[in-house]
Amino acid sequence: MGKREQAREEAAFMRGDVGVDGAATEEKQDEAEVERGKAREALLRGKAYLGREFLTWLLWRSEEGEPLAQFDKAGLTVLFLGRVVLKGVSGDVTELSARGSMAPYSEQVKHSLDRGLLVHQARLRITHGERAFEVTVDAEFLDIRAAKLPELMSEEEDSRLDERLYLSEQLSAMIHTLVETFIAVRAGRAWNKQVVPAMKEWMRGEEGTRKQTALQRAAHVRKR
């Protein structure tokens, strides 16, 4: 064995890539798992565009009012409340702020998303079982701000503090679960082929529906 080959093997052993027998210490990761890992790492490193994609995807999915993920044997339902801030992905610095109880689901916001903006900050109501949490989430590092916890049940001061800490941990874990659900979708093969086209159609709203109907009518006329 040459010195270079021996040096490479020793370096691999020191990194933990191989064992004493020279065999790999870990099996090759699945491609989907690798992509999920990359997306997760990007979010943790403050890649704002992924945080914005997450909040935009969450807005799209939340409009149906159905549970988006399972947490502690119950579904997580999300509703966007009040003010929502949209920002551009790159290039010119563009920001749009919409206010109002149902502003996040308005046609104006959807059309802005269709033109290239993404959700940067939003106020969410997360319902888990009979408990409802409210929190403002920022896409930069997925920071949790101005959280409103469910009404405390404990009467003793020490017990109330413990309950508040527990609920805060629960809220953080719920956000983490929603992020993991998004990452699984974002790293999947269906993202570009199915999810993005469906989101674009949703963004176009009534305008998109009218265009689709017009295209269908035109196709019908050509067949005749």
N, C-alpha and C positions, 0 to 999 in steps of 0.2 A: 504494500500500500504506500502511495506517495505521501510526502509530507503535507501537500496541499489538501489531499483527500482526508488525511487524518485530522488536520486542523479543522476542516469543515464539520466532520463528525463530532469532534470535541465541542465545537461551538454549538451544534445542534443539541448535544447532551446538556450543556450548560444552560441553554434556553428552556430546556424541558420538552423539546420537540420529540426527542427519542429517548428510549430507556437504555439500560446498560447493554441490552442485546442488539441495539441498533434499530429496533422496531419503533414505529410511531407510537407515541403515548396516547394520542387521541384519534378517533376516527374522523374522516373528512366530513365537515359540516354540510348539511343540506343547503342548497342555493337559497331557498326561501328564508331559512334561518340566518344565513349570512346577510341577506338584504335587510331583514328585520333588525339585525345587530347594527348595521350601518346607519339605518334610519334612527334607531334609538340613540346611537352615539352622536349623531348630528343634532338631535334635539337637546341632548345634555350639554353639548358644546355651544348652545345658543344660536343654532341656525334658525333665524326667525322665520324664513320662508316655510319651513316644515311646520312650525307652530301655527303659522297662518293657514297652511293647507289643512291642518288638523281642525282648527276652529271653523273654517269654511265647510269642511266635510261634516262637522258636527251640526252646523246650522242646517245644512241640507237634510241630514238624516232626522233631525229633531222635529221637523215640521209635521211628520207623520204622527207624532205623539206616541210612538211605540217604544218599548224598552230597547236600548242600543247595546247593552251588555249585561252580563250577569255578575252580581257582586254579592257574596255572602248569602247565596241561595235566593236572591231576589233580583228583579230587573232594575236597571238604572234608566230613568226617563229624564230627558233634558229639555228645558224650555229656555229660549233666549228672551231676556227682559230688557226693556228700556233702551239705554244708549249702546250703540255698537260703533266701533271705529274700524274703518277699512284703510288699507295701505297698499301701495304697489309693490310688486316683487322686486323689481330692479329698475334701473334707468332713472327717469325723473322722479323726484320725491313728490308723491301724490298721496293726499290723505282726505278722507271723507268721514264725517261724523253724523250719524242719524240718531234722533231721539224720538221717544214715544213708546207706549206700551207694546205695540206690535211692529215697531220700526224695523227690527231685523228681518222680518218676513215680508216687508213691503216690496212692491214691484221696482221702486227706485233703487233699493239696495241690491236686488237681484240683477238689475240691468248694469249696475256699477261693477258687480262681480263678473258679469259676462264680458265687460270691457277690460278686465285684467286686474282689478283690485282683489284683495283677499282680506278676510277678517283678521284684524290685528288685536283687538281687545273687545271683550263682551262680558255682559252680566248674565250669569246662568242660574237657573233654578234646577237643582238636581234632586229628583225624588227617588227615594229608596224605601220601599214598603210604605209605611205611614209617616215617614220622616221626610221633611223637605229642607234642603240646604240652599242658600244663595251665596254666590261667590263671583267676583270679578276675576277673569283670567286674561293674562297678557301673553302674547305669542312669543315675546323675546326669549324668555326662559321658562315659559308656562308658569309664571309666578301667580300665586294665589293672593288676591287682595280683597280687603273689605268683606270678609266672610260673615254670613249671618247663619248661626247654628240653630237647630230646632230648640224649642222650649225645653229647659232643663227640668228633670223630674225630681232630682234630689233636693232636700231642704237644708241639710247641714252644709256649712260653708266648705269644709274640706271635701265632702262628697261632691259638691257642685263643681269644685275645681277639677277633681278627677274626671267627672262626667264631661266637662268642657274639653279637657285634654283628649279624652277618648273620642269625642265627636270630631274634634279637629283632625285626629289621626285617621278617622273613618273618611272624612271629606278628602284628605290628601290621597288616600288609597283609592277612592272612587275616581278621582281625576286620573290617577295612574292607570286604572283599569280601562278607562275610556281611551287614553293615549295608546295603550297596548293593543286595544281593539283596532284603532286607526292604523297603527304601524303594520299589523297583520294584513290589513286591506291594502295599504299603500305599497307594501312590498310584494303583493301578489300579482299574478299575471293578468288578472281581470282589471287592474287599476286603469291602464290606458285604453283597453278595448271596451270595457263596459262601464266602469264607475265614472270616469271623466266625461264621456259622452252623456251619461244620464244626468250628471250635475249641470252640464252646459245646457241641456234641454230644460232643466228646472230653472236655471238662471234666466232663460229667455221668457219663461212664464207664458202669459197669454199671447205675446207676440210670437213666440216659438210655436205655440199651438196653431195660431192662424197661418203661419208660413207652412207648417207641416200639412195642414188641411188643404191649402192652396196647391201644394205640390202633388198631393194625392188626387185632387180634382183634375189637375193638368194631366197627370198620368192616365187617369180614367178617360179623359177626352181623346188623348192620343191613341189609346187602344180602340176606341170606337171609330 
